[in-house]
Amino acid sequence: MEKKNLDWANLGFAYMPTDYRYVANFKNGTWEEGALTADPNVTISECAGILHYCQEVFEGLKAYTTEDGHIVTFRPDLNAERMKDSARRLEMPPFPADRFLEAVDEVVKANTAWVPPYGSGATLYIRPYMFASSPVIGVKPAEEYQFRIFVTPVGPYFKGGVKPLTICVSDFDRAAPHGTGHIKAGLNYAMSLHAYVTAHTNGFDENMFPDPATRTCVEETGGANFLFVDRQGRIVIPKSDSILPSITRRSLVTVARDILGFSVEERPVKLAELDQFAECGVCGTAAVICPVGKVVDHGREICFDSGMEKMGPVVQKLYDTLTGIQMGRVEGPKGWIHTIL
Ligand SMILES: *Cc1c(COP(=O)(O)O)cnc(C)c1O
């Protein structure tokens, strides 16, 4: 398959329409058969539920070209399951996991020319999503839904080198206790945009959202989960019911514990103890793990031992191992790599 003529290593993280996307509709109480389409546009009623009451959930994963030339995805079964959990919380009909997995393969196969080559640092980002497509004006769940998957090539996250982030503790809340923080839904992002823009305006890369009930514990950034390394070399993961269960973070925990032999603790992490940590990173599909150099909690500055120039040694080891597994250079736990081609 001839690849598209793109400058892979210099792609950013932006939408570029590719040749095919997948569409399936939920009507009369069932998910109809889906199909690929070349049309990148969605046509829906002006009164569609998504447009008014924001019934939408999504996923994000990537396809990688491995060292030996295969195209693979990383733990797509977890994305399929998480999307079902997200859908249930918003009273949407879950899209069956087996069909989710088949559809991801189908879209990637149809867009092979857009899958970045090994060594370019670029990857194919895969975005499954579903939304209420039928008219809703009285507040209630819609009757019809659409599930779609598009793919778009994205560049290396650490283009131009690793730059540790500077993060501020936000004055805004991301996820209410007993709310929707643990599901992957557009509504969580809509309400975090103001906090994100405010952080940027103030010169920060990201927000650290504290738990809204007490504002004393660390939750997440709004798009990535935190991971800390203490000065004894132990890994500490914040625990809370309103953190989105990142597949990358869960995978890093397994890598740390079972492959690299670190001790890992999952527990509430207090803002007050941040200065006890040597390293901090934020984990998600986009970067795998991105180092954090500094957290500013209003007047208080916490500078991690790893500094503002590079990844700390533990974060680096985690990054190298997980990206090694994804690119087929390191053997991972059974079932983590799904070969498409
Ligand atoms: C998607 C997402 C993450 C990262 O999850 P991954 O599965 O690792 O990509 C973290 N936090 C939020 C709020 C998210 O939406």
The ligand as a MOL file (V3000), in Angstrom:
LIG
                    3D

  0  0  0     0  0            999 V3000
M  V30 BEGIN CTAB
M  V30 COUNTS 15 15 0 0 0
M  V30 BEGIN ATOM
M  V30 1 C -8.9400 10.2730 27.7210 0
M  V30 2 C -8.6620 10.8810 29.0470 0
M  V30 3 C -7.4960 10.5580 29.7890 0
M  V30 4 C -6.4310 9.6370 29.2600 0
M  V30 5 O -6.8680 8.3340 29.0480 0
M  V30 6 P -6.1030 7.3440 28.0870 0
M  V30 7 O -6.9940 6.1480 28.0170 0
M  V30 8 O -4.8040 7.0190 28.7120 0
M  V30 9 O -5.9280 8.0360 26.7870 0
M  V30 10 C -7.3480 11.1300 31.0380 0
M  V30 11 N -8.2760 11.9980 31.5340 0
M  V30 12 C -9.3800 12.3240 30.8510 0
M  V30 13 C -10.3510 13.2570 31.4620 0
M  V30 14 C -9.6170 11.7800 29.5960 0
M  V30 15 O -10.7140 12.1420 28.9230 0
M  V30 END ATOM
M  V30 BEGIN BOND
M  V30 1 1 1 2
M  V30 2 1 2 3
M  V30 3 2 2 14
M  V30 4 1 3 4
M  V30 5 2 3 10
M  V30 6 1 4 5
M  V30 7 1 5 6
M  V30 8 2 6 7
M  V30 9 1 6 8
M  V30 10 1 6 9
M  V30 11 1 10 11
M  V30 12 2 11 12
M  V30 13 1 12 13
M  V30 14 1 12 14
M  V30 15 1 14 15
M  V30 END BOND
M  V30 END CTAB
M  END
